[in-house]
Amino acid sequence: MANYDRERERAVIVGVIFPHQTRAQVEEYLDELELLADTAGADVVCRVYQERDKPDPAFFIGRGKAEQIAKIVEEEKIDLVIFDDDLSGVQIRNLENIINCKIIDRTTLILDIFASHARTAPAKIQVELAQLEYLLPRLTGKWRHLSKQYGGIGTKGPGETQLETDRRLIKRKIAILRRKLGEIDNQRKVQRKGRRDIFRVALVGYTNAGKSTLLNVMANTNVYVEDKLFATLDATTRVIKFSPTKKVLLTDTVGFIRKLPHHLIASFKSTLDEIIEADILIHVVDISAPNFREQIKVVEETLEELNSLDKPTIIAFNKIDKLQDRSIIHTLAKEYENAVFISASRGVNIQALKDKILQLIDDHYVEITGKVNVSNPEAMSIIYKLGEVLDVKYDDDNYITLRVKVEKRHLPKISAYILT
């Protein structure tokens, strides 16, 4: 686990340039990997590149390149080598046989940062689950010294290896953590039921895009902010009042990042449910980042995986105060329909963002109240599928009165079943 009080480690980072990539792209990826290493508490001493048609099954890189890294490790007194791509257990084991230091990959590094930044019990459980699920298929790389058959007094029995025991224990621990997360998920569902009368807006975006800073300035609060990747992991929700009668719930969520593993998204489901259940998304983009378009793509791909890409979305281009050439603002305003250009740290254009939220609510949502025949199962199915039932009153006859929040595009379908 990363510990910021300890002496910082010295690291080498490794990037492989495959045929579908340019060297400039991989250099940008290693820039990000260096930031991740810094966040975890390591100083990058040097970078190593290799061009390959495909990964080497045994070493990921070539054996010669591994031997070259081994020399650097020895000469520069390196503590760890970090690969920008995921390694198999076999590859880690083979690399450790040549390179005399710790070998980790990008996902291991991200999980280490997550473990350091987890503050609440749910976040800690989610991180531990993600770590164990990532570790399980890589046990040969971590515990190869335990894989031999033990003999002697007290070891007679079915002949289970220590490695098999470790796997069984980890699987049992994973099952326990999943059960705990299920309980947390149910608790959060109950909490969210109490919020149904208010519109929910979720901040999403690439890590370090400025979501927490934006939450602070919009809610006039003091959520923890640090200029590091993954400074916060827990979803934080605040009430934003536009007027005495108009307010929304604004939630800051964990940042996304390139090559975020699928199992990590699954582990953070209870946190990411805030995105799934939001009425509106604000996609915060660091417009000053050289590769901000790729970051937008990463976020959109993750939203698609969460089945949330089609939600009403405002794209908030943040950090306009850091732009050298402001002409790009005009180009992006034409390219993106619901774009707002802000500086969260300086409070620039925040009112325009609030106005856009209210406009999107008016444009996309409406509340209707009416009676529904309870003996019509198709009606109930359609209403609950396309709308959000805010209130139910049971009448004396065969009808119930529902108050439903619905997107305007679904209004004709729902109206066919509701007597207003």
C-alpha positions in Angstrom: 0.0 0.0 0.0 1.2 3.5 -0.8 2.3 5.5 2.3 3.2 9.1 2.0 5.3 9.2 5.1 7.8 6.6 3.9 10.9 7.4 1.8 9.9 7.7 -1.8 10.8 4.9 -4.1 12.8 5.1 -7.3 11.0 3.8 -10.4 11.5 2.9 -14.1 8.4 3.1 -16.3 8.0 1.0 -19.4 5.8 1.6 -22.5 5.4 -0.6 -25.5 4.5 1.0 -28.9 2.3 -1.3 -30.9 1.5 -0.9 -34.6 -1.8 0.9 -34.0 -0.1 3.5 -31.8 2.4 6.4 -32.4 5.4 7.1 -30.2 3.8 10.5 -29.3 0.7 8.7 -28.0 2.7 6.3 -25.8 4.8 9.2 -24.5 1.5 10.8 -23.4 0.4 7.6 -21.7 3.7 7.5 -19.8 3.2 11.1 -18.8 0.1 9.9 -17.1 1.8 6.8 -15.7 4.4 9.1 -14.2 1.7 11.2 -12.5 0.2 8.0 -11.1 3.6 6.9 -9.8 4.1 10.3 -8.2 0.7 10.0 -6.5 1.6 6.6 -5.2 4.9 7.9 -3.8 7.5 7.1 -6.4 9.9 9.2 -8.4 10.4 8.1 -12.0 14.1 8.0 -12.8 13.8 6.9 -16.4 11.5 5.7 -19.2 12.0 2.7 -21.4 10.3 2.2 -24.7 10.1 -0.8 -27.1 8.3 -1.2 -30.4 6.6 -4.5 -30.9 4.0 -6.1 -33.2 2.4 -7.9 -30.2 3.2 -8.6 -26.6 5.8 -11.4 -25.8 3.9 -14.2 -24.0 6.8 -14.8 -21.6 8.0 -11.2 -20.8 5.5 -8.8 -22.5 8.7 -7.0 -23.8 11.6 -8.9 -25.4 14.1 -10.7 -23.2 16.8 -8.4 -24.4 14.9 -5.4 -23.3 14.2 -7.0 -20.0 18.0 -7.6 -19.5 18.6 -3.9 -20.4 16.1 -2.8 -17.7 17.9 -5.2 -15.3 21.2 -3.2 -15.8 19.4 0.1 -15.3 17.9 -1.2 -12.1 21.3 -2.3 -10.8 23.1 0.9 -11.8 20.4 3.4 -10.7 19.4 1.5 -7.5 15.8 1.2 -8.7 13.1 0.0 -6.3 10.4 -0.9 -8.9 9.6 -1.2 -12.6 6.1 -0.1 -13.7 4.6 -1.3 -17.0 1.9 0.8 -18.6 0.0 -2.4 -19.7 -1.4 -5.2 -17.6 0.9 -8.2 -17.1 0.0 -11.8 -16.6 1.2 -13.8 -13.6 3.6 -15.7 -15.8 5.1 -12.5 -17.3 5.6 -11.0 -13.8 7.3 -14.2 -12.6 9.6 -14.3 -15.6 10.5 -10.6 -15.4 11.3 -10.9 -11.7 13.7 -13.7 -12.5 15.7 -11.3 -14.7 15.1 -7.9 -13.0 16.1 -7.8 -9.4 13.2 -5.6 -8.1 9.5 -5.3 -7.8 7.6 -5.6 -11.1 4.1 -4.0 -11.2 1.6 -3.0 -13.9 -0.7 0.0 -14.4 -3.7 -1.6 -12.7 -1.7 -2.6 -9.6 -0.5 0.9 -9.4 -4.0 2.3 -9.6 -5.2 -0.1 -7.0 -2.4 0.9 -4.7 -3.5 4.6 -5.0 -7.1 3.6 -4.5 -6.1 1.8 -1.3 -4.2 4.9 0.0 -7.1 7.2 -0.7 -10.0 5.1 0.6 -11.4 6.9 3.6 -14.9 5.3 4.3 -15.7 1.7 5.0 -17.5 1.2 1.6 -14.5 2.6 -0.3 -12.1 0.3 1.6 -14.3 -2.7 0.9 -14.5 -1.9 -2.8 -10.8 -1.4 -3.1 -10.0 -4.7 -1.3 -12.4 -6.6 -3.5 -10.9 -5.1 -6.7 -7.4 -6.0 -5.4 -8.3 -9.6 -4.6 -10.1 -10.1 -7.9 -7.0 -8.8 -9.8 -4.6 -10.8 -7.7 -6.4 -14.2 -8.0 -5.3 -15.1 -11.5 -1.8 -13.7 -10.8 -1.0 -15.8 -7.7 1.8 -17.6 -9.6 3.6 -14.3 -9.9 3.2 -13.3 -6.3 3.4 -16.6 -4.4 5.5 -18.9 -6.7 7.5 -19.9 -3.6 4.3 -21.4 -2.1 3.4 -23.6 -5.0 5.5 -26.7 -4.1 4.0 -29.6 -2.3 4.9 -29.6 1.4 5.8 -32.8 3.3 6.5 -33.9 6.9 4.6 -34.0 10.1 1.2 -32.4 10.1 1.0 -32.1 6.3 -0.4 -35.4 5.3 -3.8 -35.2 3.6 -5.5 -34.7 0.3 -2.3 -33.2 -1.2 -3.5 -29.6 -1.6 -0.7 -27.2 -2.5 -0.3 -24.0 -0.6 -1.1 -22.1 -3.8 -4.5 -23.9 -4.0 -5.1 -23.0 -0.4 -4.4 -19.4 -1.1 -6.8 -19.4 -4.0 -9.5 -21.0 -1.9 -9.1 -18.4 0.9 -9.1 -15.5 -1.5 -12.3 -16.8 -3.2 -13.9 -17.0 0.2 -12.8 -13.5 1.1 -14.1 -12.2 -2.3 -17.5 -13.8 -1.6 -17.7 -12.1 1.9 -16.7 -8.7 0.4 -19.3 -9.0 -2.3 -22.0 -9.8 0.3 -21.0 -6.7 2.4 -21.1 -4.5 -0.7 -24.6 -5.9 -1.5 -25.7 -4.8 1.9 -24.2 -1.4 1.4 -25.9 -1.2 -2.0 -29.3 -2.0 -0.4 -28.7 0.7 2.2 -27.9 3.3 -0.4 -31.0 2.4 -2.4 -33.1 3.1 0.7 -31.3 6.5 1.1 -31.8 7.3 -2.6 -35.6 6.6 -2.3 -35.8 9.6 0.0 -34.3 11.8 -2.8 -36.9 11.1 -5.4 -38.7 14.4 -5.1 -35.5 16.3 -6.2 -33.6 16.2 -9.4 -30.2 14.5 -9.2 -27.2 15.7 -11.1 -23.9 13.7 -11.1 -20.4 15.1 -11.9 -18.5 12.7 -14.1 -15.1 13.1 -15.8 -11.5 12.0 -16.2 -9.5 11.9 -13.0 -8.2 15.4 -11.9 -10.5 17.2 -14.3 -11.7 19.4 -11.4 -15.0 17.8 -10.3 -14.5 18.2 -6.6 -13.4 21.8 -7.0 -16.6 22.4 -9.0 -18.8 20.8 -6.3 -17.2 23.1 -3.7 -17.8 26.3 -5.7 -21.4 25.3 -6.6 -22.4 24.2 -3.1 -20.2 26.6 -1.2 -18.7 23.7 0.7 -15.2 22.3 1.4 -14.9 18.8 -0.1 -11.3 17.5 0.0 -9.4 18.7 -3.1 -5.8 17.9 -4.1 -4.0 18.3 -7.4 -3.3 14.5 -7.7 -5.0 11.7 -9.6 -7.8 10.0 -7.7 -7.7 12.4 -4.7 -11.2 11.3 -3.7 -13.0 7.9 -4.2 -16.3 8.3 -2.3 -19.3 9.8 -3.9 -20.2 13.1 -2.2 -23.6 14.7 -2.5 -24.6 18.3 -1.7 -27.9 20.3 -2.2 -27.6 23.1 -4.6 -30.3 25.8 -4.2 -31.1 27.9 -7.3 -34.1 29.6 -5.6 -36.3 29.0 -2.6 -38.4 26.6 -4.7 -35.8 25.1 -7.1 -32.9 22.9 -5.9 -31.0 19.8 -7.1 -28.8 17.2 -5.5 -25.2 17.4 -7.0 -23.0 14.4 -6.6 -19.2 14.2 -7.1 -18.1 10.7 -8.3 -14.8 8.9 -8.6 -12.8 9.9 -11.7 -12.3 7.7 -14.7 -9.0 6.9 -16.3 -7.7 5.2 -19.4 -7.5 1.4 -19.2 -9.7 1.3 -16.1 -10.2 -2.4 -15.7 -13.7 -3.8 -16.0 -13.6 -5.6 -12.7 -12.7 -2.3 -11.0 -15.9 -0.7 -12.4 -17.8 -3.7 -11.1 -16.3 -3.3 -7.6 -17.3 0.3 -7.5 -20.8 -0.4 -8.5 -22.4 1.0 -5.4 -20.5 4.3 -5.9 -21.2 4.4 -9.6 -24.9 3.8 -9.1 -25.1 7.6 -8.3 -24.3 8.0 -12.0 -26.8 5.4 -13.2 -29.6 6.9 -11.1 -28.8 10.6 -11.9 -31.3 12.6 -14.0 -28.6 14.8 -15.6 -24.8 14.4 -16.0 -22.2 17.1 -16.0 -19.2 15.8 -17.9 -16.3 17.9 -16.5 -13.3 18.1 -19.0 -9.9 19.6 -18.4 -9.7 21.7 -21.5 -6.0 22.5 -20.8 -5.0 18.9 -21.1 -3.2 18.2 -24.4 -5.2 14.9 -24.9 -8.6 16.1 -23.6 -10.4 14.6 -26.6 -9.1 11.2 -25.7 -10.1 11.8 -22.1 -13.6 12.6 -23.3 -13.7 9.3 -25.2 -12.5 7.3 -22.2 -15.3 8.8 -20.1 -17.9 8.2 -22.8 -16.8 4.6 -23.1 -17.2 4.1 -19.3 -20.6 5.7 -19.3 -21.6 3.4 -22.1 -20.5 0.4 -20.0 -22.8 1.8 -17.3 -25.7 2.2 -19.8 -25.7 6.0 -19.0 -24.3 7.5 -22.2 -27.8 8.6 -23.4 -28.6 10.6 -20.3 -29.1 14.4 -20.7 -25.5 15.7 -20.4 -23.8 19.1 -20.0 -20.2 19.1 -21.0 -18.3 21.6 -18.7 -15.0 22.5 -20.2 -13.0 23.4 -17.1 -9.7 25.3 -16.5 -10.2 27.8 -19.3 -7.9 30.1 -17.2 -5.0 27.8 -18.1 -5.5 28.0 -21.9 -2.8 29.6 -24.0 -4.9 29.8 -27.1 -8.6 30.6 -26.3 -9.7 30.2 -30.0 -10.5 26.6 -29.3 -13.5 27.6 -27.2 -15.3 28.9 -30.3 -14.6 25.6 -32.1 -15.8 23.4 -29.2 -18.9 25.5 -28.7 -20.0 24.6 -32.3 -19.0 21.0 -31.8 -20.8 20.2 -28.5 -24.4 21.1 -28.1 -24.6 21.6 -24.3 -21.2 23.0 -23.7 -20.3 25.5 -21.0 -16.8 26.9 -20.5 -15.7 27.5 -16.9 -12.9 27.8 -14.4 -14.1 26.1 -11.2 -11.0 27.3 -9.2 -11.7 30.9 -10.1 -15.5 30.7 -10.1 -15.7 31.8 -13.8 -19.0 31.2 -15.6 -20.5 29.1 -12.8 -23.9 30.9 -13.2 -24.0 29.9 -16.8 -23.6 26.3 -15.8 -26.4 26.6 -13.2 -28.6 28.2 -15.9 -27.8 25.3 -18.3 -28.9 22.7 -15.6 -32.2 24.4 -15.1 -32.7 24.6 -18.9 -32.0 20.9 -19.3 -34.4 20.1 -16.5 -37.1 22.2 -18.2 -36.2 20.7 -21.7 -36.1 17.1 -20.7 -38.4 16.4 -17.7 -42.0 16.9 -16.6 -44.1 15.7 -13.7 -47.6 14.3 -14.3 -50.2 13.1 -11.8 -53.1 10.8 -12.7 -55.0 7.6 -12.1 -54.0 4.2 -13.3 -56.1 1.0 -13.3 -54.2 -1.5 -11.1 -55.7 -4.4 -13.0 -53.7 -3.4 -16.1 -50.2 -5.0 -15.6 -48.9 -3.6 -18.9 -49.7 0.0 -17.7 -47.8 -0.4 -14.4 -44.8 -2.1 -16.3 -44.6 0.8 -18.8 -44.9 3.5 -16.2 -42.2 2.1 -13.9 -39.9 1.3 -16.8 -40.0 4.7 -18.5 -40.7 7.0 -15.6 -39.9 7.5 -11.9 -42.8 7.1 -9.6 -42.5 9.8 -6.9 -45.8 9.2 -5.0 -48.5 6.5 -4.8 -52.0 6.9 -3.3 -54.4 3.9 -3.2 -58.0 4.8 -4.0 -61.1 3.0 -2.8 -61.9 1.6 -6.3 -59.7 -0.3 -8.7 -57.4 2.7 -9.3 -54.3 4.3 -7.8 -53.1 7.8 -8.2 -49.5 8.2 -9.3 -47.2 11.2 -9.4 -44.5 10.4 -12.0 -41.3 12.2 -13.2 -40.7 11.4 -16.8 -38.5 12.5 -19.7 -40.6 14.4 -22.2 -39.7 12.0 -25.0 -41.5 9.2 -23.0 -44.5 11.3 -22.1 -46.8 10.1 -25.0 -46.3 6.4 -24.1 -47.0 7.0 -20.4 -49.9 9.4 -21.0 -51.7 6.6 -22.8 -52.1 4.7 -19.5 -52.6 7.6 -17.0 -56.0 9.3 -16.6 -55.3 12.9 -15.8 
